[in-house]
């Protein structure tokens, strides 16, 4: 969503990078570019003015003039101010001291309230809560049925006494749901309310009546991050007409310019609490202002990536896999299990986008074929258990059978086996503490091809050396030869010191060829 803003800011910072001192003209030019970048991202004009003014004020202060690297200090200032306009600190849910915690969702029709209600319920369930979903949107056709289907998907019960489609009183449903939660010992109640295509008096009155009836602990305003400036106007109208405690941004995975996310907090004074960034029920989490600022500035979001990995990967299984890698017992069966766990984390392009500096590869990430992992899985699943355990037994007829069973070509099977074999050797080398093959510090490593060739020449020269007939001298010579003995070849079978083929490494990792620049 913030791709345009990220690219523009990256270009702006590149223009001042390398300068030992920034003049007033440099600061004015940088501030002008930042202003244009924010306006192009659809950030509200009052927010842009305040943001740029603060950046210029700090840039002219001592923290930049006395900095060893002024350009990096400017980036730090912009990062700090982005965190500020995004809310500063992560705002967490407030839970009721007694009785069930009531969370009411409000917003326009089409913002994604019903889907988000189920996502929030699943998130709370993973936190150890026992939520109850309430179908109080009795206006939109099939809204009740949609919530029931989503509730079944996430394994959370739905209270839906009325069929909806214009039938029933939403205020009574919401009030009765709280009593139902008390009877069945649910500690959180999530009330999905009706929306409209636009702000109107009836919508505001119904939302205000539900709020008065259930006295919610949290009222969350759900807004579509793709509607731009209108999101700010809608947020302000709901704040004046109903009131709410926090904002939830949906559709953050869209291709809109994202200015709404940067404007709502400053305009309304209410924090963004949650963000939904995909179609899966698990594509939902707390909104962290500092992490979002890091993504915008292409600094990555490693903390979120680590948290997602911790939730997905089994610690015990990871330790077993590490032991197998170290001993060379890692099989295609283990590789398949790891890929299946990796798929649970989400799309590969989204995961790669959380790494620092990946903004320069945005085009490659956008064009990354997510189905490639499915194709690899199909090939491995077409093998017998014995073939997965020992790929060396895969002769021509077996490979032809596997290719036919997976709907792929024999060349695809050959390529997978080759990549897996080379990756296994490399992982074993790393696990043994040797470092990357061919790199300084690795067994047999030297600096470049010439050093490797020199070692081979020395080895050949030493092989034909004449031995002394004196036993004492022969023993001393053997000891000296042992100390001079060159290290073993690296896992790829090349002499130590062979330079790495980065394009081949990118292919082995199943990455686009342009990633070779990043690997360097």
Protein Blocks (a to p, Z undefined) as FASTA:
>chain_A
ZZmmmmmmmmmmmmmgoiabdcfklmmmmmmmmmmmmmmnopafklmmmmmmmmmmmmmm
mklmmpmblmlmmmmmmmmmmmmmnnopacdddddfbdjdddddeddehilmmmmmmmmm
mmmmmnopacddddfbfkbghklmmmmmmmmmnopacddfbggjoiajfklmmmmmmmmm
mmnopabdcddddddfbdcfklmmmmmmmmmmnopabdcddddfklommlmmmmmmmmmm
nopabdcdehklbcbeolmmmmmmmmnopacfbdcfbfbfklgcdddfklmmmmmnonoj
fklmmmmmmmmpcfklmmmmmmmmmnopacfklmmmmmmmmmmnopfklmmmmpghilmm
mmmmmmpcfklmmmmmmmmmmpcfklmmmmmlmcfklmmmmmmmnopafklmmmmmmmmm
mmmmmmmmmmnonopehiahiahiaedjklmmmmmmmmmmmmmpccdfblklmmmmmmmm
mmmpccdddfkopaehiacdfklmmmmnopafklmmmmZZ
